[in-house]
Amino acid sequence: AAAELQSAIEGNGWRFCFIGGVAVQRWGSPRFTQDIDLTLLTGFGEEETFVDGLLRILDPRRPDAREFALRNRVLLARTRSGVDVDVALGALPFEERSVARASPWLVQERVVLTTCSAEDLVVHKAFAGRGRDWDDLEAVLIRQHDKLNLAQVRSELLPLLELKGDEEALDKLERTIERVARRLRSKP
């Protein structure tokens, strides 16, 4: 489903990357995911064009999906095969940089998906801050511990948390980083 959606998005020449469970499979722990999350760069002011285009290839998950997307900057939709899709309408500088840093991932023969970087996935997960997000974030820290640019994570996350008014998430991230580092140091 993700590959089909990617093909349609690329066919429109739109810039995007997969975030959420698809990216967690690449950078963290392989896990079953029942939905597709992605950031689609729309900028500010052109959202209707993108939402209307997406609703030609996806089914809405709620009767007011178009209006909800324009108001909340996320389209809640479903593929024709029944897979839920959450499309974040990206316009912030972080989202632009995240899409620019995205890279191809060979999932299986002839299936390549464009996912955000591991660092950007950590930012997305810390910003969302739900229980499952912290579990996913920890899995990324464990698997990518020696490769992650944590300075980049911190510099991208801080302004987003300031916008959100969330002073706790950065402290929680630091505690999680330290806990993972201790655990990895204690392994033989």
N, C-alpha and C positions, 0 to 999 in steps of 0.2 A: 504494500500500500504506500509506503514511504517513497519507494522508487517511482511509482506511477505519479504520485503527487509532485515529486521533484521534476519529473519530465515535463509535466504541464506547466509548472512555474518557470522552468528554464525556457520552455517554448514561448513564453511571453517576454523573455529577456529580463525577468525580475531578479533582484538580488536578495538572497536569503541564506539561512543555515538552519539545520536541525539543532534543537536544544532538547532538554528533557531526557526521557528514557532512551531515545536512540543514541544520543551523545553519551549517556551513562554507560551504555553497552560498549562503546568504543573506549572510553577513558577510565571507567570505574569497574564495577562488577557486572558481568553479563547477567541480565535479569529479563524476565518477560515483561514487556510493556504492552498495555492494551490501547494506547493512544499515541498520537504523533503531535509533538510540540515543535513549532518552528518560529523563527523571527523572519518577517518579510519587511524589507525596507520600503516604506511608503512615503516617508517624510511627513511634513505637516501640510495639509491642504489638498492632498491628492488621494486621501484614503478611500473615497467613494469609488474611484476607478478600480482600485485593487480589490476592494470588498465585492463589488459587482462582478469583477472577473472571476474571483474565487467562487462566488455563488453560482456561476455557470458550470463549474466542474465539481462542486461539493454541495451536499445537502445541508440546510441549516439544522442546528440541533434545538433551536427554540424559534417560536413564531416571529419574534422581533430580532432575529440574529443580525440583520443588517444594521438596524438602529443601535442595538447593543454594541456592536463592533465599533461603530462610529463614535459612540459615547465613551466606551471603556477601552478602546484600542486593542481589543482582542475579539477575533471571530471564532465563535464556537460552531463547528461544522462537523460533517461526517462524510467519509468517502462513500462512493456508490456501493462499495463492498461492505460498508458498515463499520469502518474504523473511525473512532472519534479523532478530530483534529482541532487543536487550539493554535490559532495563528495570531501571534503578537504583531501588531502593526508598528514596526520599528521606525523611530525618527531621532532618538537621542544619540548624542555623539558616541556613547558606549556601544549602542546597538550597531551603529555604522562601523565602528572599529571591530566589533565582534564578527560581523559579516565579512569584513575585509580580511580578517585573520582566519576565517573558516578554511577547511581543507578537505580534500576528498578522502573517503574511507572505503576501502574495498571490503564489502560485507561478505560477498560470495562471488563466485565467477560471474562476471558481467553485471554485477550490482554494486554501484559505487554511490555512496551518499555523502553529501556535503554537511559536515557537522562543525559546530563551534569548536574552538580550541579547548583543551583541558582547563586552562586558566579561566577562560570565559565561562565555562560550565560551572566552575567553583563560584564565580561571581553570581551567576544566575541562581544557583542553589542557595547561597547565603542570603541573597536578596529576598528570595521567596520565603525562606525560613520556616517551612513546615517540617514536621517530624521526618517524613520520608526524604525531604530535601537534604536534611542534615545527615541522614544515613547514606544517601548517594554521594554527598560531598566527602564524607569520610572515606568511602570506597575509592574515590578519585585520588584523595591524598595518599592513601595506602599504595595504590597501584602506580601512581605517577610521582611518588615522593622525591625521587632524585632528579626529576625532569621539570618540575613545576617552577615557574617564575612567580614566586610569592610576592615579590615587590610589585609586579604588574597587577596581581590579584588585588592587593591592598589599594593601589592607586586607582583602580577602576571601581572598586566597591565603595570606598569612602564617600565620594560625591553622591552616589546613588542612595546610600543610606541616609545621608544628610537631607536629600530631597524627600525621602520617605519619613524622616523624623525618627529613625530607628538607631538608637545608640548602643543597643545590646548586641546586635548581630556581629559587629566587628570583634567585640570581646569574645563572643562565643566562637567565632572563627579562630581567633588566636588560641583559645583553650583547646579547641579540636586539633589544631596543627601541633600543639605541644604534646597532647595525649597520643596522637599518632606517631610522632617522633620518638617518644619514650617507648611505645610498644615496639617500634621497628628496631630501636637500639637494643632492646632486651632479647630480641630473637637471635639465636645462634647463627 
